[in-house]
Amino acid sequence: MSKSLEDQFKQLGLADEKQVRKARQGKKRKKGSPKRSRREPAAPNPQAEAAERERAEKVERDRQLESERQARRRDKEAADRVRQIIETHRVERGEGDVAYHFTRGSRIKEIRLGTGQHRRLADGEIALVACGERYELVPRATAGRIEEIDAEAVLVLNTPDAESDDDPYADFPVPDDMMW
């Protein structure tokens, strides 16, 4: 029987015992899993990439849902504040004999007011605001606070007109019995 190559090298003096052991360890390493260097990137794992992509999508969906939830909560809080301000500062309407027409969205609405309230609304002393499906009258300062919170809630807020000295029709007063 022939001797192994390692034994032949040892006999001839070309290799010593230490070199033979090192060569055996190198063979074992080559047969097993290859040792990766630190610089070499890991092989792409499609399952890990898919899991990471799903995790990122879930985080983005959760972030979007949370922002929508917060927006709804802010809107509800603003509506509650507006409702509370209107309830505490509203002007009692009572029974009215004058119809006042205004627009809400694309529709024309009507409320009944007394003549004094109609004059104050036209002069800008009071404002008409929406509280849900109801319409209330509030003082001008209160309407300004409501407008800061929700501009769509203020339906009618006339600006008070200062009496102009250069009014060409000042000498021609409107008759009291004339209704518009």
C-alpha positions in Angstrom: 0.0 0.0 0.0 1.2 3.4 -0.8 1.7 6.0 1.8 -0.3 9.2 2.0 1.2 12.3 0.4 1.6 13.8 3.9 3.7 10.9 5.1 5.8 11.1 1.9 6.5 14.8 2.5 7.5 14.1 6.1 9.9 11.3 5.0 11.6 13.5 2.5 11.8 16.4 4.9 9.8 18.8 2.8 7.2 19.3 5.5 7.2 18.9 9.3 4.4 17.8 11.7 3.2 21.4 12.2 2.7 22.1 8.5 0.8 18.8 8.1 -1.6 19.7 10.9 -2.2 23.1 9.4 -3.0 21.5 6.0 -5.5 19.1 7.6 -7.3 22.0 9.3 -7.4 23.8 6.0 -9.1 20.8 4.4 -11.7 20.6 7.1 -12.5 24.3 6.8 -13.0 24.0 3.1 -15.4 21.0 3.5 -17.5 22.8 6.1 -19.3 26.2 5.7 -17.0 28.8 4.3 -15.8 31.5 6.7 -16.9 34.9 5.6 -14.7 37.9 6.0 -16.0 41.0 7.8 -16.0 43.0 4.6 -18.0 40.5 2.6 -21.8 41.3 2.7 -24.2 38.7 3.8 -26.1 36.9 1.1 -29.6 38.5 0.5 -32.3 36.6 2.3 -35.7 37.1 0.5 -37.7 36.1 3.5 -35.9 38.6 5.8 -36.3 41.3 3.2 -40.1 40.6 2.8 -40.5 40.6 6.6 -38.6 43.9 6.9 -40.7 45.4 4.1 -44.0 44.3 5.8 -42.8 45.7 9.1 -42.0 49.1 7.5 -45.4 49.1 5.8 -47.2 48.3 9.1 -45.3 51.1 10.9 -46.3 53.6 8.1 -49.9 52.5 8.3 -50.0 52.8 12.1 -48.5 56.3 11.9 -51.1 57.3 9.3 -54.0 55.9 11.3 -52.7 57.7 14.5 -52.5 61.0 12.6 -56.0 60.6 11.3 -57.2 59.7 14.9 -55.5 62.9 16.3 -57.1 65.0 13.5 -60.6 63.7 14.3 -60.0 64.3 18.0 -58.8 67.9 17.4 -61.9 68.5 15.2 -64.2 67.1 17.9 -62.5 69.2 20.6 -62.9 72.3 18.5 -66.6 71.6 17.8 -67.1 71.1 21.6 -65.4 74.4 22.4 -67.5 76.2 19.8 -70.7 74.7 21.1 -69.8 75.6 24.7 -69.0 79.2 23.7 -72.2 79.6 21.8 -74.3 78.1 24.7 -72.8 80.5 27.2 -72.9 83.7 25.1 -76.0 83.3 22.9 -78.5 86.1 22.6 -82.1 85.0 23.2 -84.1 85.2 20.0 -87.6 84.9 21.2 -90.5 85.2 18.7 -89.7 87.2 15.7 -91.8 88.9 13.1 -89.0 89.6 10.5 -87.6 86.9 8.3 -83.8 87.0 7.9 -82.4 85.1 4.9 -78.8 83.8 4.8 -76.8 81.2 3.0 -75.2 78.1 4.5 -73.2 76.2 1.9 -75.2 76.4 -1.3 -78.6 76.6 0.4 -80.6 79.7 1.5 -81.9 79.5 5.0 -84.3 81.6 7.0 -84.7 82.5 10.6 -87.3 84.8 12.3 -85.9 87.8 14.3 -87.4 90.7 16.1 -86.9 94.1 14.5 -84.3 95.1 17.1 -82.3 92.0 16.6 -82.6 92.4 12.8 -81.2 95.9 13.0 -78.4 94.8 15.4 -77.5 91.9 13.0 -77.4 94.3 10.0 -75.3 96.8 11.9 -72.8 94.1 13.0 -73.4 94.3 16.7 -74.4 90.6 16.8 -73.5 87.7 14.5 -75.3 84.6 13.3 -73.5 81.3 14.0 -74.2 77.6 13.4 -74.3 75.2 16.3 -74.9 71.8 14.8 -78.2 72.2 12.9 -79.3 75.1 15.0 -78.6 78.8 14.4 -77.9 81.2 17.3 -77.1 84.9 17.7 -74.0 85.8 19.6 -72.2 89.2 20.3 -69.6 90.4 17.9 -66.7 89.7 20.3 -67.9 86.1 20.8 -68.2 85.6 17.0 -64.5 86.7 16.7 -63.5 84.0 19.2 -65.6 81.4 17.4 -64.1 82.4 14.1 -60.5 81.8 15.4 -61.5 78.2 16.3 -63.8 77.3 13.4 -64.4 79.9 10.6 -67.2 77.9 9.0 -69.3 78.2 12.2 -69.7 81.9 11.7 -72.4 82.4 9.1 -73.1 86.1 9.2 -70.8 88.7 10.7 -71.4 92.2 9.2 -68.9 94.9 9.6 -70.2 97.9 11.4 -70.4 100.9 9.0 -69.1 104.2 10.3 -71.4 107.1 9.3 -69.7 108.6 6.3 -69.7 112.3 5.9 -69.4 112.1 2.2 -72.5 110.0 1.7 -74.3 111.5 -1.3 -77.6 110.1 -0.1 -77.5 111.5 3.4 -80.2 114.0 2.6 -82.5 111.3 1.4 -83.4 109.1 4.4 -85.0 105.7 3.8 -88.7 105.6 5.0 -89.3 103.6 8.2 -92.2 101.7 6.7 -90.1 100.3 3.9 -89.1 96.6 4.3 -86.4 95.0 2.2 
